[in-house]
Amino acid sequence: MIRKLLLAVTVMIGCWQCKPQSSAKKSTANDKQTLLLKPIARGTIRVIAQVVKVKPINKTLQNTPCADHPCEAMIKIEKVVGTGAFFYGEIKQGQSLEAYFTKTLASSEKNYPQLKPALPGLNLNDRFQADIIYNLKATKVSKYHVVTYKKL
């Protein structure tokens, strides 16, 4: 009987942890900060941030779009919108961190024509809402990877 009870409690805890801890709000005409309407994926954090410094092009990343376009920037977190389950990085409001943009800081229309909707590209001082993952295995670039964003 105790084994069945422990099994039931373990299953309930496992199911509870798989649900996103926070989801995005619905967008209204007055609320431009919630442009990414999809639920926050596991292992992801959604933030509103600003580009404060664009790092030079990394020529060591040959045969990638990052050899021709900047992919790394220093960003300042203005707000944490929400966190998906199992996000292991530490990001707080007001924090500055180095971020790696998986689809570059340039517009995605040339490098990723199949990507819909296309990413507009970001410049210095641009504000954006982004989904960021923490890549513990990254060695050549920042461990924080911006996988998608919307310019604000």
C-alpha positions as CSV (number, residue, x, y, z in Angstrom):
1,M,0.0,0.0,0.0
2,I,2.8,2.4,0.9
3,R,4.6,1.6,-2.4
4,K,1.5,2.5,-4.4
5,L,1.1,5.7,-2.5
6,L,4.8,6.6,-3.1
7,L,4.4,5.8,-6.7
8,A,1.3,7.9,-7.0
9,V,3.0,10.9,-5.3
10,T,6.1,10.5,-7.5
11,V,4.0,10.5,-10.7
12,M,2.0,13.6,-9.5
13,I,5.3,15.5,-8.8
14,G,6.7,14.5,-12.1
15,C,3.7,15.7,-14.0
16,W,3.6,18.9,-12.0
17,Q,7.2,19.7,-13.0
18,C,6.6,19.2,-16.7
19,K,4.0,22.0,-16.9
20,P,5.4,25.5,-17.7
21,Q,5.8,27.5,-14.6
22,S,4.7,30.7,-16.3
23,S,3.0,31.4,-19.6
24,A,2.9,34.4,-21.8
25,K,0.0,36.9,-21.4
26,K,-2.3,37.6,-24.3
27,S,-1.4,40.6,-26.4
28,T,-3.6,43.7,-26.4
29,A,-3.2,46.9,-28.3
30,N,-1.8,48.7,-25.2
31,D,0.7,45.9,-24.3
32,K,3.6,45.7,-26.7
33,Q,5.7,43.7,-24.2
34,T,3.9,40.4,-24.8
35,L,4.6,39.9,-28.5
36,L,5.6,36.3,-28.3
37,L,2.3,34.6,-27.6
38,K,3.4,31.0,-27.6
39,P,3.8,29.3,-24.2
40,I,7.3,29.4,-22.9
41,A,9.1,26.2,-23.8
42,R,10.9,23.9,-21.4
43,G,14.4,25.0,-20.6
44,T,13.7,28.6,-21.9
45,I,13.3,32.0,-20.3
46,R,11.4,34.9,-21.9
47,V,12.8,38.3,-21.3
48,I,12.6,41.9,-22.4
49,A,16.0,43.3,-23.0
50,Q,18.1,45.9,-24.8
51,V,21.2,45.6,-26.9
52,V,23.9,47.6,-25.1
53,K,27.0,46.4,-27.1
54,V,27.4,44.4,-30.3
55,K,30.6,42.3,-30.3
56,P,32.8,42.2,-33.4
57,I,32.3,39.4,-35.9
58,N,33.8,36.1,-34.8
59,K,36.0,35.0,-37.7
60,T,36.8,31.7,-36.0
61,L,33.2,30.4,-36.6
62,Q,33.9,29.6,-40.3
63,N,31.3,28.2,-42.6
64,T,28.5,29.7,-40.5
65,P,26.5,32.9,-40.9
66,C,28.4,34.2,-37.8
67,A,31.6,34.5,-39.9
68,D,29.9,37.3,-41.9
69,H,27.4,38.8,-39.4
70,P,27.6,39.6,-35.7
71,C,26.1,36.9,-33.5
72,E,27.2,38.1,-30.0
73,A,26.1,41.0,-28.0
74,M,25.9,42.3,-24.5
75,I,22.3,42.7,-23.5
76,K,20.7,44.3,-20.4
77,I,17.6,42.4,-19.0
78,E,14.8,44.9,-18.4
79,K,12.2,42.3,-17.4
80,V,11.8,38.6,-17.0
81,V,8.4,37.8,-18.6
82,G,8.4,34.1,-17.6
83,T,10.4,30.9,-17.2
84,G,9.7,27.5,-18.6
85,A,10.3,24.4,-16.6
86,F,13.9,23.2,-16.2
87,F,15.6,26.5,-17.1
88,Y,18.9,26.3,-15.3
89,G,20.5,29.6,-16.0
90,E,20.4,32.6,-13.6
91,I,18.9,35.7,-15.2
92,K,17.5,38.6,-13.2
93,Q,16.0,42.0,-14.0
94,G,18.7,44.6,-14.4
95,Q,21.4,42.1,-15.2
96,S,23.7,42.5,-18.1
97,L,24.9,39.4,-19.9
98,E,26.7,38.2,-23.0
99,A,24.3,36.5,-25.4
100,Y,24.8,34.5,-28.5
101,F,22.1,35.0,-31.2
102,T,21.7,31.7,-33.0
103,K,20.3,33.3,-36.2
104,T,22.7,36.3,-36.0
105,L,21.9,40.0,-35.2
106,A,21.4,40.6,-38.9
107,S,18.0,40.2,-40.6
108,S,17.2,36.5,-41.2
109,E,15.9,37.1,-44.7
110,K,19.2,36.5,-46.5
111,N,20.8,33.8,-44.2
112,Y,17.6,31.9,-43.3
113,P,15.0,32.5,-46.1
114,Q,12.9,29.6,-44.9
115,L,12.4,31.1,-41.4
116,K,8.9,32.4,-41.1
117,P,8.3,35.0,-39.7
118,A,11.6,36.5,-40.5
119,L,13.7,38.0,-37.7
120,P,14.2,41.8,-38.4
121,G,17.7,42.1,-37.1
122,L,18.9,44.1,-34.1
123,N,21.2,47.1,-33.7
124,L,22.7,48.9,-30.7
125,N,20.1,50.2,-28.2
126,D,17.3,48.2,-29.8
127,R,14.7,46.8,-27.3
128,F,13.4,43.3,-27.9
129,Q,11.5,40.4,-26.3
130,A,13.4,37.1,-26.6
131,D,13.4,33.4,-25.7
132,I,16.8,32.4,-24.3
133,I,18.2,29.0,-23.5
134,Y,21.1,28.2,-21.3
135,N,23.6,26.0,-23.2
136,L,25.9,24.5,-20.5
137,K,28.2,22.9,-23.2
138,A,28.9,26.1,-25.2
139,T,32.6,26.8,-25.2
140,K,33.3,29.1,-28.1
141,V,30.4,31.5,-27.5
142,S,28.2,32.7,-24.6
143,K,26.2,30.1,-22.7
144,Y,23.0,32.2,-23.1
145,H,21.6,31.6,-26.6
146,V,18.8,33.8,-28.0
147,V,16.8,31.4,-30.1
148,T,14.0,33.8,-31.2
149,Y,13.0,37.4,-30.6
150,K,10.6,40.2,-31.5
151,K,11.8,43.8,-31.8
152,L,9.8,46.2,-29.7
